């Protein structure tokens, strides 16, 4: 029995690693396409795209991290009982429920696109919003297929579909925007072409998932009698589905708050409309940086949601405590390292990615929010795993309200730097709330002072090393090529120093390190460090 348990845990961690790697790849692609796209369309064109991007991000949240997780829970429960009829019935009811939801979202966005654009302060965004609306028609297909495979602990189809979706989307964005701009079309038309990538990417993911389904000789059309009731499945999807979807929209909703308020606040500050759009485009450079900075820890935690839920059902408290503890430590280490490292290198990174150093100070402030963003999203995922999704939803709503109010307070005083401070405020409040809830529900202090001390010591040494490095290579920053070399070597230097200090601080046991990607090599390296000491 012990062997089976160890084998199951190894399978669980392999699945978590597969999805984590897929998330890293997709986020890298997501950050990458913004480089040529911003170079093609400029800051105003970037503003146009980023204004409507939160709507597309909602589709991604629903079809990747929301409903697939909910459906996977239902499938996993039926799989444990070896009830194949129950699995098929869950998939059938889920599909029709999500089909109705997708059609409703499509109708609201397509018909109400003009009203939404006016609310954003730019009626020319209407065609982009209407183009995005078609993405919701793919929601039932992507969610049900991904939910099925994840519920069966087959993570490869989901992982590959995410990479395929993002790859095709990125290719569409770059090709369409380049051709439209080159042929004399407006920035808004180029933005519409870029948004079309959400459809081509979605179809690519659907084709790949369908191929996996058919390869296993499964039918796409099925009806199975089951002791499950449609009402119970629909109720679970509606309540738990919407709850988990909203709980996983923290980044999306804070970006939506910016899309709805930042442009008008900048114009009320006395900034001319075109300049305000350019400022918003400069501020939006920080969004992919924040997403990339949080991806490792948050993807790691999101894959644990159905696994911790299963442990909760089995009453396996030891599994729950161990996984919550290691997940929060990963979030602590990754969050602080990414936040301080990026802030220290923000100027060359800004030039490398976006041609110039405009807005480097506001972006440095925004970069430091990565720590609280990472901790908030991780705590939210863990609460979902132990069955307290309602508190995760409250946390997201707290972040959204704090962000909106923070913009109202800080933007009139500090401009786009004020929007960065508002992001700080939103995720600090969200994390403090979620951590207190998690601590009370579990009854354990997971973040220990000695761990915080070790991580802050490692971060401080990394920042000092990077500042000395920046001072020694300041002549490189005169050109984009020089800034690129400065940024990339800085990442390598900072990351190496930080990892070595973390390993020396013994935040993770050799057994825990072995579970991470390249963990065996890290464990050997850790042994060498120990021998030297």
N, C-alpha and C positions, 0 to 999 in steps of 0.2 A: 504493500500500500504506500509506503514511503517513496518507493521508486516511481510509482504512478504519480504521486503528488509532485515530486521533483520534475518529472517529465512534463506535467501539466503547467507548472510554473515556468519552465523553460520555453514551452510553446507560447505561453502568454507574453513573456518578455520578448520573444522573437517577433510576435505580431505587433507589439507596441513599438519595437524598433523599426519594423518595416514602415508603419504609418508615420513614425517620426521622421524617418529619412525622406519619405515621399513629401511630407509637409515642408521639410527643409528645402528640397528641390523646387517645389512649387513657389515657395516664398522667394527663393533666389531668382527664379524666373520672373516673378512679380516685381521684384526690385529691378531686375535687369532691363525689362522692356521700358521702364520709365526713363532710362538713360537716353536711348535713341529717340524715344517719343518726345521727351522734353526738348531735345536738340532739334527735332523736326518742327515742332509747333511753337516753341518758346513758352514763357511763363503764362501768358494769357491762354494759349491753347491748352496748357497743362491745367490751368484753373478750370476751363470748360469741362475737361474730362473728369477731374476730381470732384466737381460739383455733383455729378450724377453717379459717380462710382459707388457711394454708399448703398444705392439701390441694388446694384449688381452684387455688392458684398452681402446683401440680405439673401439673395438667391443662393450664393455660395454657402452661407451659414445654414440655410434651410436644407440644402441638398448634400452637404458634406458633413457638417458637425451637429446638425440638429436632428432631423427626422431619421437619418440612417442610424443614429445612436438609439433612438426610441424604438425603431423597428427591430434593431439588433437585440434589444432586451427581450422583446416579445418572442423573437425567433429562438434566442438562446434558452428561454424558459421551456418552449415546446421541444427543443432539441434534447434538453436534459431528460425529458420524459419520453424521448424517442417517438414523439407524436408527429409524423410527417404530414398527416392530414391537417393538424393544427398549424403547422408552419405554412402550408399552402393557403389556408384560410386567412391567416394573418396577412400574408402578402396581398391576397385578393382585396380584402377590406381596406388595407392601407392604400393600395393603388387608387381605388375609387374615391376614397376620402381626399387624397392629395390631388387627384385630378380636378375635383370640384374646387378645392382651395386654389390650385394653380389658375384655373379659369377665372375665378373671382379677382385674384391679384392682377391678372392680365387685363381684365376689363377696367378695373379701377385706374391702373396706370395709363392705359391707352386712351381711355375717355377723359380722364382727369389730368393728363400730362400737362396741358396748358396751365391749369390752376396751380399745379405743383411748381412749375417753372416760375410762375409769377410770385409764388411764396418765397422762392429762392432769390428773387430779385432780378431774374434774367429770363424773360419770356422766350428768348432764342434757344433755350435748352429743351423746348418741347419735343423736337424730333428725336433727341437723344433718349429722353425718358420713354417715349413710345417704342423706340427700338429695344430698349431693355425689357419692356413688358413681355416680349415674346419668350424671354428666358424662363419665365414662370411656367410655360407650357411643358417644359422638360422636367419640371420638378418631380412629378410622380414616378417617372421612369428611373431617374437617377437615384432618388431616395430609396425606393423599394429594392432595387438591385444591390445597392451598396449596403443597405440594412441587412439583406439576406446573407450576403457573404461575410459581413462582420459578425453577425449572429452565429454563423458556423465557424467562426475563428479563422476564416480564410481572408487574410488581409491583403494579399497580393492584388486581386482584382480592383479593390478600392484604391489601393496605392497607385497602381498603374493608370487607372482612370483619372485620378487627380493630376498626375503628371501629364497625361495626354491632353486633358482639358486645358491645362495652363499653357502647354507648348503650342497647341494649335491656336489658342486665343492670342498669345504673344505674337506669333507669326502673322496672324490676321491684322492685329493692331499696327504693327510696324509697316507691313506692306500697304495696307489701305491708307494709312495716314500719309505715308511718303508719296504715294501716287496722287492722292487728292491735293496735297499741298503743291506738288510739282506741277500739276495741271491747272493751278490757279483757283482752286476752290477755297472757300472761307474756312476759318478755324473751326467754326461750328459744324460745317460739313465734314471736315477731317475728324472731328470728335465723334460724329455719328458713325463714320466708317470704323473708328476704333471700337466703339461700343458694339458694333456688329460682331466683333470677336467673341463676345459672350455667347452668341448663338453657335458659331462654328466650333468653339471649344466644347460647348455642351453636347453637340452632336457627336464629336469625336469621343467623348467619354461614354456616351450612350452606346455607340457602336462597339467599343471595346468591352463594356460590361455585358452587352448582349452576346458577344462572341464567347465569353466565358460561360455564360448561362447555357448557350446552345451546345458548347463543346461537352458539357456534362450530360447531354441528352435530356435536358429539362424542357418542358413545354412552356411557351409563353402564354398559352391560354389554358386555364385550368379552373375547375370548380370542385371543391372537396367539401363533403359534409364534415362538421366538426362540432364538438361539444361546446366550443367557444361561441359566444353570441356576438353578432355584429355590433350591437349596442355597446358592449363592454370594450371591444377593440376600438371603436370610434371614440368613445369617451376617453379612453387612455391616450389615443393619438391626439385628441383635441386638447386635453388638459396637460398631459405630460409633454406632448409634442411641442405645443406653443411655449410651455414653460422652459423646456430645454433650449428651444430655438432662441427665445429672448435672452436666456441666460448666457448664450454664446454670441451675443451681438454687442458686447461692450465696446469693442473697437469701432464697429460699424455705427452704433448710435452716437458715439462721441464725434465721429466724423460727420454724421448727419447734422448734429448740432452746429458744427462749423459751417456746413453747407447752407443751413437755414439762416444763420445769424451773422457770420463774420463779414461778408461782403457789405451788408447794409450798415453794420457798425463802423466799418472803416470809412464808408461814405459819410455817415453822420459825424465822424471825426473831422470831416472837411477835406477828405482825399477825393480827388476827381475819379470818375467811374473807371476809366481805363487803367489808371494807376492802382486803384483798389483791386481790380481783377488781377493785375500783375503781382501785387503784394500777396494776394490770396494764393496765387500760383507758386510763389516763393515759399510760403508757409507750407503748402501741400507737399513740398519736397520731403518734409519730415515724416509723412505718413508711411511710406515704404520702409524707411529706416526703423521706425518703431515696430512695424510688423515683423521685419527681419530679425530685430533684436529679441523679440519675444517668442519666435517660432519654436526653438528647440524645447524649452521648458513647457510651453503650453501644449504643443503637440504630444509630448510625453504624457502630460496629465490627462488630456482628452481621451487617449486610448485606454486609460485606466478606468474610465467611468463605468462601462458595462462590467468590467472585471471586479471592481470594488462592489458594485451592486450585487453581483453573484455571490461574493464573499459575505455580504450583509445578509443575504437570504439564507446562506448556509450557517450563519452564526460564527464565521471564522474571524473572530476579533483580532487574532494575531496577524493575519494577512492584512487586514485593514490598517492596523496601526503601523506596521512595517512599511506599507506602500505609501501611506500618507506622509510618514516621516521622511522617506527618501525622496519623494516627489517635491516636498517643500524645500528640502535641502538643495535639490537640483535647481529649483526655481530661484532660490536665494543666490546660489553661485552664478548661474547664467545671467540672472537679472542684473546683479551688481556689476559683473564683469562687462556685459554688453553696454550698460548705461554709462559707466565711467570711461570705458575704452573708446566708445563712439564720441562722447563729449570731448575727450582729449584730442581726437583726430578730426573733429568736425570740419575744419576749414579745408584741408586737402581732400577729404571725402566729398565735401560739397562741390569743390572744383572738379574732381575726378568724375562725378556722376552728372553734374548739371552745368558744366562749363565755367561757372564763376562762383565767387564766394558770397553772393548776395544772401542775406538772412542768416549768416553763420551763427550769430549770437542767439537769435530766437530758436534756431535749430539745435544748438547746444543745450539750451534749457529743455527743449522737447525731448532730446536724447536722454537726459537724466531721468525723465519720467518712465523710461523703459523698466526700471526696477519695480516701481509700484504697479505698473501695468502687468508685468509678468506675475507678480505675487497675487494680484487681484484675480487674474484669469485662472491661475492655478487653484487658488482657494475656491473659486466658483465651481470649477470642474470637480473638485474633491467633494464639495457639498452635494453636488448632483449625484455623485457616486454612492454616497451614504443615504440618499433618499430625502434630501432637504433642498430640492430644486427651487422651492418658493423663496428661500433666502437668497439664492443666487440671482433670481429675477429681481428681488428688491435691491440687491447690490448694483445691478446694471441700471435700474431706474435711478438710484442714488447718484451713480456716476453721470448719467445723462443730465439730470437736473443740476448737479454741481457744475458740469461743464457749461451748460447753458447760462446759469447764473454767473459763473466765473467769467465767461465771455462778456456778459453785460457789465460786469464790474471792472475787469482788467483791460479789455481792448480799447475803450475810450482813453485810458491813461497810457498804455504801453504799446498800442498797435498790435502787430502780429506776435510780438513777444508776450503780450497779455494773453493771447490765445494759448501760448505754450504754458504760461503759469496756470491758466484755467485747466489745462490737461493734467498738470501736476495735482491740482486741488481735487479733481474728479477721482483720480485713481488712489490718492492717499485716503480719501474718505471711504471709497469703496473697499479698499483692502482692510482698513481698520474695522469696518463693520463685519466683513466676511470672516476675518480671522477670529474676532471675538465670538461669533456664532459657532465657528468650527471648534474652537477651544472648549466652549461650553457643552457642545453636543458630544464631543469625544472625551472631555475631561482631562486632556493632556496638553502641556505646553510643548508644542512641537519645535518651535524656533528657540534654540538654546543660546544663551549669551556667549558661550565659548565659540559656537559656530559663527555667530555674527562677528565676533572679534577676529576670528581667523580670516573670514571673507573680507572684512574691511581692511585688514592688514595687507592682504594680497592685492586688493584694489588700489590701496595707497601706493604700494611699491610699484605696481603697474603704471599708475598715473605719473609718478615721479620719473620712471624710466622713459615714458612717452614724452614728457615735457622736455627732458634732457635730449631725447632723440629729435624732437621738433626743433629745439634750439640749434642743434648741430647740423640739421638739414634744412634750415630756413631758406637757404638760397635755391633749393629745389622748387619752392612754391611759386616761382615766377611764371611758369607755364603749366598748361594742363597735363602735359606728359610728365613733367617733374612732380606735380602734385599727385599724379596717379602712382608713380613710384614711391613717393613719400607715404601715401596712404596705405598701399599694399604692404610695404615693408614694416610700416608701423603696426598694422594689424598682426603680422607675423610675430614681431617683437613683443607687442603687448600681450597677445594671446599666449605665447610661450612662457613669458614671465609669470603671468597669472596662473596658468595651469600648474607650473612647477610649485608655486607658492601654495596653491590649493592642495596639491598632493602632499606637500610637506606638512600642511596643517591637519592632515588626517581627518578630513570631513567625511570621507567615505571609506568603508572597510574594503579590503581586497575583494571580498565576495561581491559587494555592491558594484565596485569598479568593473568587475568582469562582465556585468550585465550591460554596460554601455557599449556603443560602437567603438571598436578598437580597444575594448576594455582589457583584453589579455596583454596587449603591448603596454598599455598604461600600467597594468599591475606589475609587469616585469620591470618597467622603468621605476616604479615606486619601490620595488625591492632593491634596486641598485642605489637609489637615494638613501634607503635605510641602511645599506651596507656601508656607504660612505660616511654616514653619521656615526 
